[in-house]
């Protein structure tokens, strides 16, 4: 790829479609990416790769490069407390039978958890009238964001943030823990099918022990998502320094879930240069 040609080109390597908890279909994701003149996007649905082929087909002739990816939910124990860590996988063999088998287990666990969340809400005198989302996404990855949107639409809360703060976050009345694999298992799965494992939005990982992070690197972690819609400049610098210390590639993306109510999509809001993708491709080759 000619670096000069892409010197002023931007990418977004962290985007969700309606195959997990995004609003846009893969086609709509591509159309929006093309509209805002992104040169490449990563399709990184939670525990799902089902939207990738649709995105690739929709991107034909648009000039938008599709980076096949996934975001796996994983877990690590820090100071006797379980902490959630998300691992992005890029350029993985997303049609691998090994991957599909693992995702089938995670999908079933998500569906069981969704039913439990619904029942827990009922016990707290919140009965959602429209639960079509439980069935319309039957083959997709159900998450708390689906419930948050439903709570907003039925006016139990005023915003997504309030839904999580009052009901869906850890320690709240309708919080149900998620079945997760370990960080090591997530990294090893991605590596075993040819992918590059990257720690997503480390700001949210709540790790403070560099030795723990070092074990992730020893397990095969290839990079860290330094640029993210919720990362401050100070956080970005911290993660860039961390990447340099451990010789990791850096990636970035908006973590776009599409529009909701009056809010515009955050896709492309983080200015990630195309050179980041070129370095990620080099890691994949190695």
ZIPE-V205938 format. One record per pair of residues at least 24 apart in sequence whose ideal C-beta (glycine too) atoms are under 6 Angstrom apart, sorted by the first residue. I is the first residue (numbers start at 1). J is the second residue. D is the distance in Angstrom with one decimal. If there is no record, write none. Layout:
i = (I I)
j = (J J)
d = (D D)
This chain:
i = (1 6 9 9 10 10 11 11 11 11 11 12 12 12 12 12 12 13 13 13 14 14 14 14 15 15 16 16 17 17 19 19 19 19 19 20 20 20 20 21 21 21 22 22 23 23 24 26 26 26 26 27 30 30 30 30 32 33 34 34 36 38 39 40 40 40 42 42 43 44 44 44 46 46 46 47 47 47 48 49 52 68 71 72 73 74 74 74 74 75 76 83 85 85 86 87 87 88 88 89 89 89 90 91 91 91 92 92 92 92 93 93 96 99 102 109 110 110 111 113 113 114 116 117 117 117 120 121 124 126 144 183 184 187 187 187 191 196 196 196 197 197 198 198 198 199 200 201 201 202 203 203 217 222 222 223 223 223 224 225 226 226 227 227 227 229 229 229 229 249 249 249 251 251)
j = (278 274 39 274 38 271 39 40 272 274 277 38 41 253 254 267 268 42 251 253 42 44 253 255 41 256 45 257 45 51 45 48 50 51 140 45 46 48 141 143 145 146 257 258 258 259 258 51 54 55 58 58 55 58 59 64 267 64 62 64 268 268 274 65 67 277 67 69 69 69 71 88 71 141 143 103 106 141 141 94 94 94 200 186 180 180 181 183 186 180 183 206 183 205 200 186 197 198 200 190 195 197 196 195 196 284 190 193 194 195 193 194 193 193 189 179 141 142 142 176 178 142 176 147 174 176 174 174 173 156 168 216 219 219 220 221 220 222 283 284 221 222 223 225 251 224 225 225 228 239 231 235 246 249 283 248 249 251 248 251 250 252 252 270 272 254 255 266 270 279 280 283 276 280)
d = (5.9 3.8 4.1 4.1 6.0 5.5 5.8 4.2 5.2 5.6 5.3 5.6 5.2 4.9 5.3 5.5 5.4 3.6 5.2 4.1 5.9 5.3 2.7 4.8 5.4 4.8 5.5 5.0 5.8 4.1 4.9 5.0 4.6 3.8 4.9 3.7 4.0 5.1 4.1 4.4 4.0 5.9 4.8 4.9 3.1 5.9 4.1 4.2 3.8 3.9 6.0 4.2 5.7 4.1 4.9 5.7 5.9 5.0 4.6 5.3 4.6 5.4 5.6 3.9 5.9 5.4 4.2 4.5 5.9 4.1 4.7 5.7 5.2 4.6 5.9 5.8 4.3 4.6 4.5 3.9 5.4 5.1 5.9 4.4 5.1 5.6 5.5 4.5 4.1 3.9 5.0 5.3 5.2 4.8 3.9 4.2 5.4 4.3 4.8 3.7 4.0 5.7 4.8 5.8 6.0 4.5 5.7 4.9 5.9 2.9 4.3 5.0 4.4 5.4 5.9 3.7 5.6 4.6 5.9 5.3 5.9 4.3 4.7 5.7 5.7 5.0 4.6 4.9 4.7 5.6 4.6 5.8 4.7 4.8 4.9 5.7 5.0 4.6 5.1 5.1 5.5 5.5 4.2 5.9 5.3 4.8 5.1 5.8 4.6 5.8 5.4 5.2 5.0 6.0 5.2 4.8 3.8 5.6 5.4 5.1 4.3 6.0 2.8 5.0 5.4 4.9 5.5 5.2 6.0 5.3 5.7 4.8 6.0 6.0)
